[in-house]
Amino acid sequence: MTPLTEAPPTAPPLPASLLAASRQGLADVTAALAGAVDTALAARRPAGPIPAGRPEDVLKAAADALGAHELPIEGLGTKAALDLLTTVLVEYGIDLSHPRAAAHLQPPALAVAVAADTLAGVTNASLDTYDSGPSAIAVERWLIGVLTRLARFGERADGVLTPGGSLSNLLALLLARDAAAHRRGIDARQHGIAALPGPVVLCSELAHFSTHRACAALGLGEAAVRPLPVDAQRRMRPDALRQALGSLGPEHTPIAVVATAGTTDYGSVDPLPEIAEIAAEHGVWTHVDAAYGFGALFSDRLADRLTGLELADSVTLDLHKIGWQPAATSVLLVSDTTAFTALDRHVAYLNPADDADAGYDGLLGRSLQTTRRPDAVKAAATLLAHGREGLGRMVDACHALARHAERRVRAEPALELVAPAELTTVVFRYRTADPAAADEINGALRRRLLETGTALVGRTEAATAGPGSPKRVCLKLTLLNPTATTADIDGLLDAVLEAGRTCERLAEEGAA
């Protein structure tokens, strides 16, 4: 070995304030956030919920503001970097707190949740091992305990946070797949699913597309998904489920029945007690995708819509929908903690068995992730700050806005109600003088609202004449701003009407 003949060059020590968790660093974080707020208030906020302009123009302006796609040799410094990004986010982004932001299941975040999310980032804990963040583990376990009780699960219930509802559904179907394979004497985790005959996942025709994606990712194939018809209230028909399960022969393996508690477009809730009973008769896992609807449990007025949720084997819920959390804050609950056995994993450098036996264990065995951010902190802060009654008032306020929108649509000759307000969504159409042009005009008026920056309104397709009829282009209000007023909703619908009339006029001029 060649001996070192020269000492390495020395450099001045870097300041401790570089780190957010240091005393000075934490003070600097607080000051930086205050400065970012000042910058945001001074920025040119769009007049509506989204910047006006064509998408390519808005995106180019934002890119130009950021500068060349090059890593700077010398950094801008903390304040300048935050000022720049804050300006870009405000001037070219969306404002979900605007009362005309009603396109998606994407709420404005609660102040307490954002503050707590910053604290979670300061600690930079992880949930996989005890020595990566014991307090963060305790917070998640507390939150899971609260949510399992809210869902009326028993003492053996458990759960885990995930990056989103699609990932929660994937994890649920993974657990269901392995449980179904185990009943056939197959170890799917070790040997795969090649020996698993004809996997089948049953859901309603309105189930979220993540069910199909999950089946593809898990090797079951999207063809394993068998959508079942819905009734006039857009709920899965139990008779169709009973018939479908009864018709499966030994060449098929029923993996799970996926019920939906809050369909994305309509907020409709499948008949959970009947579905769970039928699935239990056939020994099939019941998963409830309550990503949207779980928040109804905060409300005394709406909670009974989720009766039967406690009968499920697993439940997905998204607190970044009805819960007003910064994305993403999804949770998978299971009725029996042993369901997570399929995820058990001991790794020498993370959670060796003797450490785990001594209590130095984390939550690695409940997730497909290793490093996992403590997203439970923001949710726990919200539940502690507002309680069930406070959150219930927010749910009821949004539901009341949706009911008002429904009444206004019914009363407006130029609008057609397609689906009433079950939770916080309303689906409707703009009526055109020429019925053949209705789909084109409904699509165009939504784009006009976007391009002018006037409003964010959702779009979907629905069978407007009942189940089985042709699907038509529809508009959708997703109302998740509890501070909005009925006057705001009237103004939003007035904007829709004005855009519709403008689009009709432009279409006539173009055809002339």
C-alpha positions in Angstrom: 0.0 0.0 0.0 1.4 3.4 -1.0 1.6 5.6 2.1 -0.1 9.0 2.0 2.5 11.7 1.6 0.3 14.7 1.6 -2.5 15.7 3.9 -5.9 16.1 2.2 -6.9 19.8 1.6 -8.9 21.3 4.4 -12.1 23.3 4.0 -14.0 25.4 6.4 -16.7 23.4 8.3 -20.2 23.6 6.9 -22.7 25.4 9.2 -25.2 23.3 11.2 -28.0 25.6 10.0 -27.8 23.7 6.7 -29.9 21.0 8.4 -33.5 21.6 9.1 -33.5 19.7 12.4 -30.8 21.9 14.0 -31.9 24.8 16.2 -30.8 27.4 13.7 -32.0 25.3 10.8 -35.4 25.1 12.3 -35.5 28.8 12.9 -34.4 29.3 9.3 -37.2 27.0 8.0 -39.7 29.1 9.9 -38.3 32.3 8.5 -38.2 30.8 5.0 -41.8 29.7 5.1 -42.8 33.2 6.3 -40.9 34.7 3.4 -42.4 32.3 0.9 -45.9 33.3 2.1 -45.0 37.0 1.6 -43.7 36.1 -1.9 -46.9 34.2 -2.6 -49.1 37.2 -1.6 -47.1 39.5 -3.8 -47.2 37.1 -6.8 -49.7 37.6 -9.7 -52.3 35.1 -8.6 -54.7 34.1 -11.4 -58.1 35.8 -11.2 -59.7 32.3 -11.3 -58.6 29.0 -10.0 -56.2 28.3 -12.9 -54.1 30.6 -15.1 -55.7 31.7 -18.3 -54.1 30.7 -21.6 -53.5 27.6 -23.7 -51.8 24.8 -22.0 -48.6 25.1 -24.1 -48.4 28.8 -23.3 -48.8 28.4 -19.6 -46.3 25.5 -19.4 -43.8 27.5 -21.5 -44.1 30.5 -19.3 -43.5 28.5 -16.1 -40.5 26.7 -17.7 -39.1 30.1 -18.9 -39.4 31.5 -15.3 -37.4 28.5 -14.0 -34.6 29.1 -16.5 -32.4 26.9 -18.5 -32.4 23.1 -17.8 -29.0 23.3 -16.3 -27.8 22.6 -12.7 -26.3 25.9 -11.6 -22.7 25.9 -10.6 -23.4 28.4 -7.8 -26.7 28.1 -6.1 -29.2 31.0 -5.8 -29.3 30.7 -2.0 -32.3 29.6 0.1 -34.4 32.8 -0.1 -34.0 33.3 -3.8 -34.7 29.7 -4.7 -37.8 29.6 -2.5 -39.0 33.0 -3.9 -38.6 31.7 -7.5 -40.4 28.5 -6.9 -43.1 30.1 -4.9 -43.7 32.6 -7.7 -43.9 29.9 -10.3 -46.3 27.8 -8.2 -48.6 30.7 -7.5 -48.6 32.4 -10.9 -48.8 29.2 -13.0 -50.5 26.8 -10.7 -54.0 26.0 -9.5 -55.7 27.6 -6.5 -57.8 24.8 -4.8 -59.1 27.3 -2.3 -60.9 29.2 -5.0 -64.6 28.6 -4.9 -64.7 27.8 -8.6 -62.2 24.9 -8.2 -64.5 21.9 -8.6 -62.9 19.5 -11.0 -61.5 16.6 -9.1 -61.4 14.8 -5.7 -58.6 17.2 -4.8 -59.4 19.4 -1.8 -57.7 22.5 -0.5 -55.4 21.4 2.3 -56.1 22.3 5.9 -53.6 24.8 7.5 -52.8 22.5 10.4 -52.1 19.6 8.0 -49.6 21.7 6.0 -47.8 22.9 9.1 -47.6 19.3 10.5 -46.4 18.1 7.1 -43.5 20.5 7.3 -42.6 19.1 10.7 -42.6 15.6 9.3 -40.2 16.8 6.6 -37.9 18.4 9.2 -37.5 15.1 11.0 -37.1 13.0 7.8 -38.0 9.9 9.8 -38.9 6.6 8.1 -41.3 4.0 9.2 -39.4 0.8 8.2 -37.3 0.4 11.3 -37.5 1.5 14.9 -34.1 3.2 14.7 -35.4 5.2 11.7 -38.1 7.0 13.6 -39.7 5.6 16.8 -42.0 8.7 17.3 -43.2 8.5 13.7 -44.0 4.8 14.2 -46.0 5.7 17.3 -47.9 8.4 15.4 -48.9 6.0 12.6 -49.9 3.3 15.0 -52.1 5.9 16.9 -53.7 7.0 13.6 -54.4 3.4 12.5 -56.0 2.7 15.9 -58.3 5.8 15.5 -59.3 4.9 11.9 -60.0 1.2 12.6 -62.3 2.2 15.4 -64.0 4.8 13.2 -64.5 2.0 10.7 -66.0 -0.2 13.5 -63.4 -2.9 13.0 -62.5 -5.3 15.9 -59.5 -5.5 18.1 -57.5 -7.6 15.6 -57.7 -4.8 13.0 -54.6 -3.1 11.6 -53.5 -0.9 8.8 -50.8 1.0 7.0 -50.4 4.3 5.1 -49.7 4.2 1.4 -48.8 6.7 -1.3 -52.3 6.8 -2.7 -55.6 5.0 -3.2 -54.4 3.1 -6.2 -51.5 1.7 -4.2 -53.9 0.8 -1.3 -56.1 -1.1 -3.7 -53.0 -2.9 -5.1 -51.8 -3.9 -1.6 -55.3 -5.1 -0.7 -55.5 -7.3 -3.8 -52.0 -8.6 -3.1 -53.1 -9.7 0.3 -56.3 -11.2 -1.1 -54.4 -13.0 -3.9 -52.0 -14.6 -1.5 -54.9 -15.6 0.8 -56.8 -17.2 -2.1 -53.6 -19.0 -3.2 -52.9 -20.3 0.3 -56.4 -21.8 0.4 -55.4 -23.8 -2.6 -52.0 -24.8 -1.1 -50.0 -22.4 -3.2 -47.4 -20.1 -1.9 -47.8 -17.2 -4.3 -45.1 -15.1 -2.7 -42.5 -17.8 -3.2 -43.6 -19.6 -6.4 -45.7 -17.0 -8.2 -49.2 -17.6 -9.5 -48.6 -19.9 -12.5 -50.3 -22.7 -10.6 -53.3 -20.5 -9.6 -56.2 -21.5 -11.9 -58.3 -18.8 -13.5 -58.1 -15.9 -11.0 -61.2 -13.8 -10.9 -61.8 -10.4 -9.2 -65.4 -9.2 -9.1 -66.4 -5.5 -8.9 -69.1 -3.2 -10.2 -68.8 -1.6 -13.7 -68.2 1.7 -11.9 -65.3 0.5 -9.9 -62.1 2.6 -10.0 -59.7 1.7 -12.8 -57.0 1.0 -10.2 -58.6 -2.5 -9.7 -57.7 -3.3 -13.3 -54.2 -1.9 -12.9 -53.6 -3.8 -9.7 -54.6 -7.1 -11.4 -52.2 -6.4 -14.2 -49.4 -5.6 -11.8 -50.0 -8.7 -9.6 -49.8 -11.0 -12.6 -53.6 -11.8 -12.5 -54.1 -9.9 -15.7 -56.8 -7.3 -16.4 -58.9 -10.0 -17.9 -59.3 -11.4 -14.4 -61.6 -8.4 -13.6 -65.3 -9.1 -14.1 -67.4 -6.0 -13.9 -70.9 -6.5 -12.7 -73.9 -4.3 -13.6 -75.3 -1.6 -11.4 -78.8 -0.6 -10.4 -80.6 2.6 -11.1 -78.8 4.2 -8.1 -75.4 3.2 -9.6 -74.7 0.5 -7.0 -73.5 -3.0 -7.6 -76.4 -5.5 -7.9 -76.1 -8.2 -5.3 -78.1 -10.6 -7.5 -75.5 -10.2 -10.2 -72.7 -10.9 -7.7 -74.4 -14.0 -6.3 -74.9 -15.3 -9.8 -71.3 -14.6 -10.9 -69.8 -16.3 -7.8 -72.2 -19.3 -8.1 -71.2 -19.8 -11.7 -67.5 -20.2 -11.0 -66.3 -23.7 -11.3 -63.1 -25.4 -10.0 -61.2 -24.0 -12.9 -61.5 -20.5 -11.5 -60.1 -19.0 -8.3 -62.2 -16.1 -6.9 -59.6 -13.7 -5.5 -61.8 -10.9 -4.1 -65.0 -9.0 -4.4 -64.3 -5.3 -4.6 -67.1 -3.1 -3.4 -67.0 0.7 -3.9 -68.1 3.1 -1.2 -68.2 6.4 -3.1 -67.8 6.0 -6.8 -65.5 8.6 -8.3 -68.2 10.3 -10.5 -71.4 9.7 -8.5 -70.4 9.1 -4.9 -72.7 6.1 -4.9 -72.1 3.4 -2.3 -72.5 -0.3 -3.1 -74.8 -2.3 -0.8 -72.0 -3.3 1.6 -73.9 -5.7 4.0 -75.3 -7.8 1.2 -72.0 -7.9 -0.7 -70.1 -9.0 2.3 -72.6 -11.6 3.1 -72.5 -13.1 -0.4 -68.7 -13.0 -0.5 -68.5 -14.7 3.0 -70.9 -17.5 1.8 -68.3 -18.3 -0.9 -65.2 -17.7 1.3 -64.0 -14.8 -0.8 -62.1 -11.8 0.4 -64.2 -8.6 0.5 -62.3 -5.4 -0.2 -64.1 -2.0 0.0 -62.6 0.9 -2.0 -63.8 3.7 0.2 -61.1 6.1 -1.0 -63.8 8.8 -1.6 -66.6 7.7 0.8 -64.8 6.9 4.0 -64.9 10.6 5.0 -68.6 10.3 5.4 -67.9 8.6 8.7 -66.9 11.9 10.1 -70.5 13.1 9.6 -73.5 12.0 11.8 -75.7 12.8 8.9 -73.9 10.6 6.3 -72.2 7.9 8.3 -75.0 5.4 7.9 -74.3 5.3 4.2 -71.3 3.2 5.0 -73.2 0.6 7.1 -71.6 -2.8 6.5 -68.0 -1.4 6.1 -67.1 -3.2 9.3 -67.8 -6.5 7.5 -65.0 -6.1 5.0 -61.6 -7.8 5.1 -59.9 -4.7 3.9 -60.7 -1.0 3.2 -59.0 1.7 1.2 -59.5 5.3 2.4 -57.9 8.5 1.2 -57.6 11.4 3.7 -56.4 13.5 0.8 -60.0 13.5 -0.5 -62.6 13.9 2.2 -60.0 14.7 4.9 -58.4 17.8 3.4 -54.8 16.5 3.7 -51.9 17.4 1.4 -51.5 14.5 -1.1 -50.8 11.8 -0.6 -52.4 10.4 2.6 -54.0 7.1 1.8 -54.6 4.2 4.2 -55.3 0.5 3.9 -57.1 -1.0 6.8 -57.4 -4.8 7.4 -59.8 -6.6 9.7 -57.1 -9.0 10.9 -53.5 -8.1 11.3 -52.4 -11.5 10.2 -53.3 -10.5 6.7 -49.9 -8.7 6.6 -48.1 -12.0 7.0 -47.6 -12.1 3.3 -45.4 -9.0 3.5 -43.1 -10.2 6.4 -39.5 -9.7 5.6 -36.4 -9.8 7.8 -33.2 -8.2 6.4 -29.9 -8.3 8.3 -29.2 -4.6 8.0 -32.7 -3.4 8.8 -34.7 -5.7 11.1 -32.9 -8.9 12.2 -35.0 -11.3 14.1 -33.3 -10.9 17.4 -33.7 -7.1 17.3 -37.4 -7.6 16.4 -37.8 -10.0 19.3 -36.4 -7.4 21.6 -38.9 -4.8 20.4 -36.7 -2.9 18.0 -39.0 -3.4 15.1 -40.6 -1.1 12.6 -43.4 -1.3 10.0 -41.4 -2.9 7.1 -43.7 -5.9 7.2 -46.8 -3.9 6.5 -45.8 -2.2 3.2 -44.3 -2.7 -0.2 -42.1 0.3 0.5 -38.9 0.3 2.6 -38.2 4.0 3.2 -41.6 5.4 4.0 -42.4 9.0 4.9 -44.3 9.8 8.1 -47.4 11.0 6.4 -49.4 10.1 9.4 -48.1 13.2 11.2 -50.3 15.6 9.2 -53.4 13.4 9.5 -52.9 13.0 13.2 -52.5 16.7 13.7 -55.8 17.2 11.8 -57.7 14.7 13.8 -56.3 16.1 17.1 -57.0 19.7 16.1 -60.5 19.4 14.6 -61.9 16.2 16.1 -64.8 14.2 14.6 -67.2 17.1 15.0 -65.0 19.6 13.3 -64.4 17.3 10.4 -68.1 16.4 10.3 -69.0 20.0 9.9 -66.7 20.3 6.9 -68.2 17.1 5.4 -71.8 18.4 5.9 -70.9 21.8 4.5 -69.6 20.2 1.3 -72.6 17.9 1.0 -74.9 20.9 1.5 -73.2 22.7 -1.4 -73.6 19.7 -3.6 -77.3 19.5 -2.7 -77.7 23.2 -3.6 -75.9 22.6 -6.9 -78.3 19.7 -7.6 -81.3 21.9 -6.9 -80.0 24.7 -9.1 -79.3 22.3 -12.0 -82.8 20.9 -11.7 -84.3 24.4 -11.8 -82.2 25.6 -14.8 -83.8 24.8 -18.2 -80.4 24.9 -19.9 -79.0 22.2 -17.6 -79.8 18.5 -17.3 -79.2 16.6 -14.0 -77.6 13.3 -14.7 -76.9 12.1 -11.2 -77.9 13.7 -7.9 -75.6 14.5 -4.9 -74.9 11.4 -2.9 -71.8 12.8 -1.3 -70.1 15.9 -2.7 -70.4 15.4 -6.5 -73.1 16.4 -9.0 -73.1 15.2 -12.6 -75.0 17.2 -15.2 -75.0 18.3 -18.8 -75.5 21.6 -20.7 -78.5 21.3 -23.0 -77.9 22.4 -26.6 -80.4 23.7 -29.1 -79.1 20.9 -31.4 -79.1 17.6 -29.4 -76.6 16.1 -31.8 -74.0 18.7 -30.9 -74.4 18.2 -27.1 -71.3 16.1 -26.6 -69.1 18.4 -28.6 -70.4 21.5 -26.8 -70.1 20.1 -23.3 -66.5 19.1 -24.0 -65.8 22.5 -25.5 -67.3 24.6 -22.8 -65.2 22.9 -20.1 -62.1 23.6 -22.1 -63.2 27.2 -22.5 -63.5 27.6 -18.8 -60.0 26.2 -18.5 -58.5 28.4 -21.2 -60.1 31.6 -19.8 -59.0 30.6 -16.2 -62.7 31.0 -15.1 -63.4 27.7 -13.4 -62.2 24.1 -12.9 -65.1 21.8 -13.7 -64.8 18.0 -14.1 -65.7 15.9 -17.1 -66.9 12.3 -17.4 -69.1 10.1 -19.5 -72.3 8.7 -18.2 -75.3 6.7 -19.4 -77.8 9.6 -19.2 -80.9 7.5 -19.9 -80.2 4.9 -17.2 -78.0 1.8 -16.9 -77.2 0.3 -20.3 -78.0 3.4 -22.3 -75.3 5.1 -24.5 -72.7 7.1 -22.6 -72.6 10.8 -23.2 -70.1 13.6 -22.4 -71.1 15.1 -19.0 -69.9 17.8 -16.6 -69.2 17.2 -13.0 -68.8 19.4 -9.9 -66.7 17.9 -7.1 -67.3 20.2 -4.2 -64.6 19.8 -1.5 -64.2 23.4 -0.3 -66.0 23.7 3.0 -65.6 27.5 3.0 -67.4 28.0 -0.3 -71.0 29.4 -0.2 -74.1 28.8 -2.2 -73.6 32.1 -3.9 -70.2 30.7 -5.1 -72.0 27.7 -6.5 -74.5 29.8 -8.3 -71.7 31.9 -9.8 -69.9 28.7 -10.9 -73.0 27.4 -12.7 -73.6 30.8 -14.2 -70.1 30.6 -15.6 -70.9 27.2 -17.1 -74.0 28.6 -18.7 -72.2 31.5 -20.2 -69.4 29.3 -21.6 -72.0 27.0 -23.1 -73.8 29.8 -24.8 -70.5 31.1 -26.2 -69.4 27.7 -27.5 -72.8 27.2 -29.2 -72.5 30.6 -30.9 -68.9 29.9 -32.0 -70.0 26.5 -33.4 -72.8 28.2 -35.3 -70.4 30.9 -36.7 -67.9 28.2 -37.7 -70.6 26.2 -39.5 -71.9 29.3 -41.4 
